[in-house]
Every structure is written in structure tokens, then in C-alpha cells.
Amino acid sequence: MFYESNHNKSIDLSSPNRSAAEQSAVDTQTASMALYHYDGCYFSAKVKKAITVLKLKIELRDILANSRHGEILLKHGGKTTVPCLYLEETSERPDTWMYESDDIIRYLRERFECP
Ligand SMILES: N[C@@H](CCC(=O)N[C@@H](CS)C(=O)NCC(=O)O)C(=O)O
């Protein structure tokens, strides 16, 4: 369970209990994602905490530790604000650059939190 207050909003997340096969299927899906972030950013920390609680393996790209990540984020996402979740394109949609920590957490939760 994860509870964190943010401007009077709260997040209540349950940690999933997946089988090895289920975890492997989830890992395959998250292999096409990356989180742009930096250490010391509260909003990034909130998303990283949710990623941990949801037991997701999502590549972390620190834009301060590696300026190339920041350049790519600006070029393709349109701004250097973090956190930003990158979702590789699929046959159904183009690649996506999702800003706003609450939107990212909601998305990950809807897709990966077990009922
Ligand atoms: N409402 C946003 C706030 C994000 C935010 O303020 N991020 C800061 C770092 S903690 C940032 O990137 N500021 C620089 C900028 O916006 O260019 C969220 O919840 O994701």
C-alpha cells in the first residue's frame, strides 16, 4: 500500500502479487517505456515510488545526469519538464510523451495494478 499526500490529493496503491509468467508479460510491456526524471524532483520521486510499488521495470533516464536524455525529451516531448513517461509507438498509436505525475501514475495503475 502506498499513500502520499500531494496538494490535498492522495494516492492509494496496492502492490500486485503476480506469478512469474504474469511478471514476465508485464516486463515485456514495460520494456518499451522510459521515465524521464531527475533526482531531487518531488514529482519524479512520486512516480518512481509508484513504479516500485507496482513492481514495474521501467528504464529511468535522468536528464541532469545525461544531457542527451534532456535533448531527446525536449526534441520529441516538446519541453524538459519532468517526470515524463515515454511510450514507444505501437500499431494502434504513435509514440507518446506523457507529462504530469498524476496522469502517469493513473495510467500505470489502470494498466498494471491488479484488482
Ligand atoms: N505538475 C507537474 C509538475 C512537474 C514539475 O514542476 N517538474 C519540475 C521538476 S520537480 C520541472 O521539471 N521544472 C522545470 C520545467 O518545468 O521546465 C507534475 O506533477 O508532473
The ligand as an SDF file (V2000), in Angstrom:
LIG
                    3D

 20 19  0  0  0  0  0  0  0  0999 V2000
    2.5430   19.3260  -12.2970 N   0  0  0  0  0  0  0  0  0  0  0  0
    3.7530   18.6930  -12.7030 C   0  0  0  0  0  0  0  0  0  0  0  0
    4.9530   19.3930  -12.0860 C   0  0  0  0  0  0  0  0  0  0  0  0
    6.2550   18.9520  -12.6640 C   0  0  0  0  0  0  0  0  0  0  0  0
    7.3810   19.8990  -12.2900 C   0  0  0  0  0  0  0  0  0  0  0  0
    7.1480   21.0190  -11.7670 O   0  0  0  0  0  0  0  0  0  0  0  0
    8.6220   19.4460  -12.5180 N   0  0  0  0  0  0  0  0  0  0  0  0
    9.7590   20.2750  -12.2780 C   0  0  0  0  0  0  0  0  0  0  0  0
   10.8670   19.4900  -11.6060 C   0  0  0  0  0  0  0  0  0  0  0  0
   10.3850   18.8790   -9.9880 S   0  0  0  0  0  0  0  0  0  0  0  0
   10.3300   20.7260  -13.6040 C   0  0  0  0  0  0  0  0  0  0  0  0
   10.6090   19.9290  -14.4770 O   0  0  0  0  0  0  0  0  0  0  0  0
   10.5200   22.0520  -13.7520 N   0  0  0  0  0  0  0  0  0  0  0  0
   11.1750   22.6070  -14.9000 C   0  0  0  0  0  0  0  0  0  0  0  0
   10.2710   22.8480  -16.0770 C   0  0  0  0  0  0  0  0  0  0  0  0
    9.0300   22.7920  -15.9410 O   0  0  0  0  0  0  0  0  0  0  0  0
   10.8030   23.0770  -17.1810 O   0  0  0  0  0  0  0  0  0  0  0  0
    3.7070   17.2110  -12.3420 C   0  0  0  0  0  0  0  0  0  0  0  0
    3.0010   16.8650  -11.3850 O   0  0  0  0  0  0  0  0  0  0  0  0
    4.3490   16.4020  -13.0240 O   0  0  0  0  0  0  0  0  0  0  0  0
  1  2  1  0
  2  3  1  0
  2 18  1  0
  3  4  1  0
  4  5  1  0
  5  6  2  0
  5  7  1  0
  7  8  1  0
  8  9  1  0
  8 11  1  0
  9 10  1  0
 11 12  2  0
 11 13  1  0
 13 14  1  0
 14 15  1  0
 15 16  2  0
 15 17  1  0
 18 19  2  0
 18 20  1  0
M  END
$$$$
